[in-house]
Amino acid sequence: MRFAERFRSVSREQTKDFGQVLCLAFLLGAYFTGRRWVLQAAILLLLINLVCPAVYRIFARVWFGLSILLGLVMSRVILTLVFVFLVTPVGIVRRLAGFDSLSLKKWKNGSSSVFKVRDHAFGPEDLNRPF
């Protein structure tokens, strides 16, 4: 599903979830600030969510659209960081230690093939555990 399709398609359950999260945020705000009007706003938001959750549809679209966008960006950032800080150093250490898993030195030095020749007659017992 493309980003625009995900952005447009917000279900009734998602709008209810957004209303509950908004109510929870106001409740936490009332708890930490001690302001009575924030608590009253939380109660009003909860009543709206119970009676007519469709009021939150446009806000839920924006909220879930931002979450999809954030997921797209952060997954690439995290994968880039893993590659740069984990895979690259392991490759450098292996190269400095002299490991040649792909047989690149043999490939470059000669014109013969570096593929392993397997002269094996396969039987029924080989199919029981192929790996």
Secondary structure, DSSP 8 states (H G I E B T S, - for coil): --HHHHHH---HHHHHHHHHHHHHHHHHHHHHH--HHHHHHHHHHHHHHHH-GGGGHHHHHHHHHHHHHHHHHHHHHHHHHHIIIIIHHHHHHHHHHT--TT-HHHHHH-SS--S--------HHHHHS--
